[in-house]
Amino acid sequence: MSVSPLFPFPDGLEMTSVSETANEVVVCVTSQRESSPCGQCAMSSSAIHSFYRRHPQDLPCVGRPMRLILTVRKFFCRNLDCSRKVFSERLPDFISVSSRLTMRLRTSVQEIGFETSGKGGERLGGKLGIPVSDVTLLSSLFLVPLPEMGPVHVVGVDDWSWRRGKRFGTILVKLETHKIVALLADREAESVRQWLVQHPEVEIVSRDRGLVYLDAATSAAPQATQVGDRWHILANLGDAVEDFLIRAQIRLEEGKASPQKEQAEATPLSSFSATPASQRKSQARLFRKCKLYQRVQELHATGMSLRKIGEDLGLARNRVRKYFRQAPEPPRPTPRPLRESRLDPYEDYLLQRWSQGERNTAQLHREIRERGYPGSASLVRAYVGHLRTTTADGSPPRSRKERANAISPRSLRGLLARKQEDLHQEEQTRLDQLLSLSPQGETLYALLQAFLKMVRERKHQDLRSWMVQAERSGIPELRSFVNGIRRDYDAVHAALRLPWSQGITEGKVNNLKTLKRVMYGRAGFPLLRQRL
Ligand SMILES: [Zn+2]
């Protein structure tokens, strides 16, 4: 055919016809090659067994998708030592054995994948005549060969979500150099096992505390010491603290702890103020938790296993177990962000009258109008209604300002985790006030600080006695944290003893964040490419 310059194919692949359908250009191609290497033993054979057709997608033709009808053969393997009797024809320069994309198309798809997110790439591909799903797009990226890294003695293993928490891959990092050595398309023990078996030089496996990687490392790298990831351990402890604060309803308000209110307002402590955004965030977190809890219960009621539920909802298995065991606290209404109200200048007066026992909206409205209030009675009614509901349980009325300044549990968690010598005076005052609210809070604080010190100073020998104390504290959140440690004691202990923990020692925290972004972020791929 004379059109071959328009449709170039490698030697031995002959085009026999071109046609079109409404959606695509269809090109028939037949392999005329003399022989093919066996997929098992690589010995060449020219003894044809049969013909069959493949229908791969190829690069688009003038903006239209191009489909091939590719006629290839099966050969007999003549190597008597080979276990394979019949094998499919290999076209190593054109398409791999079971692929539905030619290699030149695959390269384009990978380029699109690197520059875009999954769904964006799908849309772009559609416009360019490359109809691929986001899944194909992203899984193509796993086929990009990684550069040879030499022996890996310390490897970090973690999962990472590459499809909005629905699909997970595994990332392996050589911790001596912080270079990614492998990306696996799933987070199954088997995939990790295969990699580990090929790397008997591995001495240390740093991993998260999921059971999957524990299984893989235990069976495939028995020579290696397993180290729990400190980042995950500390995050779990932090979650326990936050859960406690929420459950115990320990709250603190900005400014209240400070004796000199004016001064505190002049220099706000930005990291501890509960901005509307951060409140919304922690509120959304709680709401998500509750919804997940309901989903877990529903799915379990249908007879689904916890493992399957985890996969379905994109949850780590210990999360599933946690949600299965206990319902998280339902979200409470968040204080609204403080907006200017015409009532503001009269609030003090209203609160004063409230504490004197005045409950009548019309009366209160009359009184403040006499003092210059220009607004309607409905604002007053709403305000009185609010006072009524918030003081129904006997708690004192709180001004709008106090409510808007409530500090989020997340910030309190941050405060509790700070080194005492690093605290400013206001923070110290706030901490003292927080601890005075609850004896359990005080115990929790002491245990938290002891744990952090143990991690900082690698006092692994103290771990056992810490666990005993935490259990005796009677704080359920701590008890379940300790149970988590007990399930994976050796790795947690090693995490306190050894410097390796995802390779990120002190001072490399930013690096860890980059890595986490690579691991968990949707925007990870372009970044990942730069790292490779
Ligand atoms: Zn063979």
Residues whose N, C-alpha, C, O or C-beta is under 5 A from the ligand:
A	BS01	ZN	C38 Q40 C41 A42 C77 N79 C82 R84
